[in-house]
Amino acid sequence: MEGIRFPTVWICFWIIFSIDIHVIDSIAIDLPPRLGVVGNNTVTLECRYTLANGESFSSVTWSRKRHSESGFSDIAEADGAGNSGYSQAGEDIKTRTNLNYTLGMYTIRYSDVQCTDEAKYRCTVTYFRDSSRLTANGEMDFSLEAAPLKPSSLNLTPDPDIFTENQVVEFTCSGNVGKPAGSFWWFVYHGNQEVNKTSEAVVNPPFSSSGPNTCTFVRTSKLTLNLTRADDGLVVRCHVYHPTQMAPTTAGNSQRCSLDSDLCLQSKRLVVHYPVREGDITAFTEPKGPNFLVDSMVTLKCSVTSNPPAVFTWENSDSNATFRGNVWTLNRLSLLDRGVYVCTAKNNVSDVMYNVSASVNVNVVETTTPPTTTPTTRSTTAPFGGRTDKTIVEPDDGKTTMIIIIVCVVVGIILIIVAVVVFIIIRRRKKKTQVEEPPEKPFNNHSNLSMYKTQPDLVSDEKKFAQNNSFDFKTDQDLAYSDLKFDPTPRSRKPVAFRESTDYAHVQMPAV
């Protein structure tokens, strides 16, 4: 023994001691960890043990150590005779649990889980071995989760009865978000249209709740909206959700945020006032104009989007006619009804009056013939005088009829003018070509002068002239010879003088 060093002896002793402990303490204890849910939920804590040969059971005890406590306290115990009961520290769970002991297992069954049940639990088994009283134990964590509760409040800042366009409103939602800490979903509804606004919201860090649910958390989330005219009638809903106590597929499901849901709060329906603006007003006529026949009917219509609803007035600056309302029907139009009709829409927002205008033109035209009700047709002519089978149908309206009348009148006037000019030219040319013939006159001294077949060329046909034109003188010795003188103008046979004092008859012919 002198050659053995002290450390070597110590190591050998430790090995022998360890083997001896393992042999002596041969009991096996199994305590699987448990996860419970706060509320009327069932969960069972189990303590399983197994004794080795030669070991006999004495008792088993449940102990608990909360996070706020420094040590374990016994809450329940069972002995070898099968007797089981609660210890003084376990009186708080007596009405919410059941104890059950069978050989090799001792259980605590919760039917109503509270935050105070979350703790570290220990199971201790006492047994005998070779008349020695021994103990063995094992520990487990009993963790809890809690589903969220319905939001406790949904507040608006500011919160007037009527909002205005471009007003900034802050929505604040608060409530118990369960354990571990959940959060909030935000949805806005325009009628039946749902829009998820969760990404635009801000959520604060969770803090522990008070009261019996001290293990749960409370949070506050805020959503800020800049209201537009499209937000008139808007509804905002705040919906709490939990990452484990709610199925992930419910995210964004509006059915989870119905008015009957225990997880949702809804704001009032927002009333947003906004003024009329230039780009929203429209004015038009039915039927479409601008030309309308006398005695026909036209309806003027005007519309604009605004809240509160706009007040409409119509005015015709030409006739000073006015009408209050957005629909104005004009029956049996006359020429006095034509002109520009102006529609003015007004509304009051926050004690400020706004107005916009739009106009339509009504042109009333007269017609002497009733408008045709059948369409006019125009056929096309094929080459070589043939006709094609294609007929082009053109609608006839008041404008086409008026154009045709104007064209016909203009063409008629032009034709009359042309006819008058042609007639004048023909008359003038006819006057210039007409030759005046001298009347026949009797000769003196009972002489008879006869002319036949007057020809323009007297020089070339003198013989013929002499035969057809002769003087018949009587043989009266008292009469002198006659002298006949003609107009010297070319191609004129008009006599200009007749002299009877000559001794012989002398006829002077006109020059040619």
Residue pairs with C-beta under 8 A, 6 or more apart in sequence:
24 129
24 132
24 134
25 134
25 136
26 51
26 52
26 55
26 129
27 49
27 50
27 51
27 52
27 55
27 125
27 127
27 134
27 136
28 49
28 50
29 47
29 48
29 49
29 123
29 125
29 136
29 137
29 138
30 46
30 47
30 48
30 49
30 138
31 45
31 46
31 47
31 48
31 121
31 123
31 138
31 139
31 140
32 46
32 140
33 140
33 141
33 142
33 143
34 43
34 44
34 45
34 140
34 141
34 142
34 143
35 43
35 143
35 144
35 145
36 43
36 110
36 113
36 117
36 118
36 142
36 143
36 144
36 145
37 43
37 113
37 144
37 145
37 146
37 147
37 245
38 113
38 114
38 115
38 144
38 145
38 146
38 147
38 179
38 213
38 215
38 216
39 112
39 113
39 146
39 147
40 111
40 112
41 110
41 112
41 113
42 109
42 110
42 111
43 109
43 110
43 113
44 107
44 108
44 109
44 110
45 62
45 107
45 108
45 109
45 110
45 121
45 140
45 142
46 105
46 107
47 60
47 62
47 105
47 106
47 107
47 123
47 125
47 138
48 104
48 105
49 60
49 104
49 105
49 123
49 125
49 136
50 104
51 57
51 127
54 129
54 130
55 127
55 128
55 129
55 134
56 80
56 127
56 128
56 129
57 80
57 103
57 125
57 126
57 127
58 79
58 80
58 126
58 127
58 128
58 133
59 77
59 78
59 79
59 80
59 125
59 126
60 77
60 78
60 101
60 106
60 123
60 124
60 125
60 126
61 74
61 76
61 77
61 78
61 123
61 124
61 126
62 74
62 75
62 76
62 77
62 90
62 106
62 108
62 121
62 122
62 123
63 72
63 73
63 74
63 75
63 121
63 122
63 123
63 124
64 72
64 73
64 75
64 89
64 90
64 119
64 120
64 121
64 122
65 71
65 72
65 73
65 119
65 120
65 121
65 122
66 116
66 118
66 119
67 118
67 119
69 119
72 120
72 122
73 87
73 89
74 87
74 89
74 90
75 86
75 87
75 89
75 90
75 93
75 108
76 84
76 85
76 86
76 87
76 90
76 99
76 106
76 108
77 84
77 85
77 87
78 84
78 85
78 99
78 101
78 106
82 101
84 99
84 100
84 101
84 106
85 99
86 93
86 94
86 99
92 116
93 108
93 110
93 117
96 110
96 111
96 112
96 113
96 114
97 108
97 109
97 110
97 111
98 108
98 109
98 111
99 106
99 107
99 108
99 109
100 106
100 107
100 109
101 107
106 123
110 117
113 144
114 212
115 144
115 146
115 179
115 212
115 213
115 214
115 215
115 216
116 212
116 214
117 142
117 144
118 142
118 143
118 144
118 215
119 142
120 139
120 140
120 141
120 142
121 139
121 140
121 141
121 142
122 137
122 138
122 139
122 140
123 137
123 138
123 139
123 140
124 135
124 136
124 137
125 135
125 136
125 137
126 133
126 134
126 135
127 133
127 134
127 135
127 136
128 134
144 179
144 215
145 178
145 179
145 180
145 244
145 245
146 178
146 179
146 213
146 215
146 216
146 245
147 178
147 242
147 245
147 246
148 175
148 176
148 177
148 178
148 182
148 240
148 241
148 242
148 245
148 246
148 263
149 175
149 176
149 178
149 240
149 262
149 263
150 175
150 240
150 261
150 262
150 263
150 264
150 265
151 173
151 174
151 175
151 184
151 238
151 239
151 240
151 263
151 264
151 265
152 174
152 175
152 176
153 172
153 173
153 174
153 175
153 265
154 171
154 172
154 173
154 236
154 238
154 265
154 266
154 267
155 171
155 172
156 169
156 170
156 171
156 172
156 267
156 268
157 169
157 170
157 172
158 169
161 271
162 271
162 272
162 273
163 169
163 227
163 231
163 270
163 271
163 272
163 273
164 227
164 272
164 273
164 274
164 349
164 350
165 227
165 228
165 229
165 272
165 273
165 274
165 275
165 349
166 226
166 227
166 228
167 226
167 227
167 272
168 224
168 225
168 226
168 227
169 224
169 225
169 227
169 270
170 222
170 223
170 224
171 186
171 222
171 223
171 224
171 225
171 236
171 238
171 267
172 220
172 221
172 222
173 184
173 186
173 220
173 221
173 222
173 223
173 238
173 240
173 265
174 218
174 219
174 220
174 221
175 184
175 218
175 219
175 240
176 209
176 213
176 216
176 217
176 218
176 240
177 183
177 184
177 206
177 216
177 217
177 218
177 219
177 240
177 242
178 216
178 217
178 240
178 242
178 245
179 215
179 216
179 217
180 217
180 243
180 244
181 206
181 217
181 219
182 217
182 219
182 240
182 241
182 242
182 243
182 245
182 246
183 203
183 219
183 221
183 240
183 241
184 198
184 201
184 203
184 219
184 221
184 238
184 239
184 240
184 241
185 196
185 198
185 238
185 239
185 240
185 241
185 251
185 252
185 257
186 196
186 197
186 198
186 200
186 201
186 221
186 223
186 236
186 237
186 238
186 239
187 194
187 195
187 196
187 197
187 198
187 236
187 237
187 239
187 254
187 257
188 194
188 195
188 197
188 225
188 234
188 235
188 236
188 237
189 195
189 234
189 235
189 236
189 237
189 254
190 230
190 231
190 233
190 234
191 233
194 254
196 252
197 223
197 225
200 223
200 224
201 221
201 222
201 223
202 221
202 222
202 223
203 219
203 220
203 221
203 222
204 219
204 220
204 221
205 219
206 217
206 218
206 219
207 217
207 218
207 219
208 214
208 215
208 216
208 217
208 218
209 216
209 217
209 218
221 238
223 236
223 238
225 231
225 236
227 234
227 270
227 272
228 272
228 274
229 272
229 274
229 305
229 307
231 270
231 272
232 270
232 271
232 272
232 273
232 274
232 307
233 269
233 270
233 271
233 272
234 269
234 270
234 272
235 266
235 267
235 268
235 269
235 270
236 266
236 267
236 270
237 257
237 264
237 265
237 266
237 267
238 264
238 265
238 266
239 256
239 257
239 261
239 263
239 264
240 263
240 264
241 250
241 251
241 263
246 256
250 256
256 263
256 264
257 263
257 264
258 264
259 266
271 307
272 307
273 307
273 308
273 349
273 350
274 306
274 307
274 349
275 306
275 347
275 349
275 352
275 354
276 304
276 305
276 306
276 310
276 345
276 346
276 347
276 354
276 355
276 356
277 354
277 356
278 356
280 304
280 305
280 306
280 356
281 302
281 303
281 304
281 343
281 345
281 356
281 357
281 358
282 302
282 303
282 304
282 358
283 300
283 301
283 302
283 341
283 343
283 358
283 359
283 360
284 300
284 301
284 360
285 298
285 299
285 300
285 301
285 360
285 362
286 298
286 299
286 301
287 298
289 298
289 360
289 361
289 362
289 363
290 360
290 361
290 362
290 363
291 363
291 365
291 398
291 399
292 298
292 333
292 362
292 363
292 364
292 365
293 333
293 364
293 365
293 366
293 367
293 371
293 398
294 333
294 334
294 335
294 364
294 365
294 366
294 367
295 332
295 333
295 334
296 332
296 333
297 329
297 330
297 331
297 332
297 333
298 329
298 330
298 333
298 362
299 327
299 328
299 329
299 330
300 314
300 327
300 328
300 329
300 330
300 341
300 343
300 360
300 362
301 326
301 327
302 312
302 314
302 326
302 327
302 343
302 345
302 358
303 326
304 310
304 345
304 356
306 345
306 347
307 347
308 347
308 348
308 349
309 347
310 345
310 346
310 347
311 324
311 345
311 346
311 347
312 324
312 325
312 326
312 343
312 344
312 345
313 322
313 323
313 324
313 325
313 343
313 344
313 346
314 322
314 323
314 324
314 325
314 328
314 341
314 342
314 343
315 321
315 322
315 323
315 341
315 342
315 344
316 322
316 337
316 339
316 340
316 341
316 342
317 339
317 340
317 342
318 338
318 339
318 340
319 336
319 337
319 339
321 337
326 343
326 345
328 341
330 337
330 362
333 362
333 364
334 364
335 364
335 366
337 362
337 364
338 362
338 363
338 364
339 361
339 362
340 359
340 360
340 361
340 362
341 359
341 360
341 361
341 362
342 357
342 358
342 359
343 357
343 358
343 359
343 360
344 355
344 356
344 357
345 355
345 356
345 357
346 353
346 354
346 355
347 353
347 354
348 354
365 398
365 402
367 398
367 401
367 402
369 401
371 396
371 397
371 398
371 401
372 396
372 401
374 396
375 393
375 394
375 395
375 396
376 393
376 394
376 395
376 396
376 400
377 391
377 392
377 393
377 394
378 391
378 392
378 394
379 387
379 388
379 390
379 391
379 392
380 387
380 388
380 390
380 392
381 387
381 388
382 388
394 400
435 491
436 494
437 454
437 493
438 493
438 494
438 495
440 449
440 450
440 451
441 449
441 495
442 448
442 449
443 449
443 471
443 482
443 498
444 479
444 482
444 498
444 500
445 473
445 474
445 476
445 479
445 480
445 482
445 500
446 474
446 476
447 471
447 472
447 473
447 474
447 482
448 471
448 472
449 469
449 471
449 472
449 484
450 469
450 470
451 468
451 469
451 493
452 468
452 469
453 464
453 468
454 493
455 461
455 464
455 465
456 491
457 512
458 465
458 493
458 509
458 510
458 512
459 512
471 482
471 505
471 507
473 479
473 481
473 482
473 505
479 500
480 500
480 501
480 502
480 503
481 500
481 502
481 503
481 504
481 505
481 506
482 498
482 499
482 500
482 502
482 505
483 498
483 499
483 500
483 501
483 502
483 505
483 506
483 507
484 495
484 497
484 498
484 505
484 506
484 507
484 508
485 495
485 496
485 497
485 498
485 499
485 507
485 508
486 492
486 493
486 494
486 495
486 496
486 507
486 508
486 509
486 510
487 493
487 494
487 495
487 496
487 510
488 510
488 511
489 510
489 511
490 510
490 511
490 512
491 510
491 512
492 510
493 510
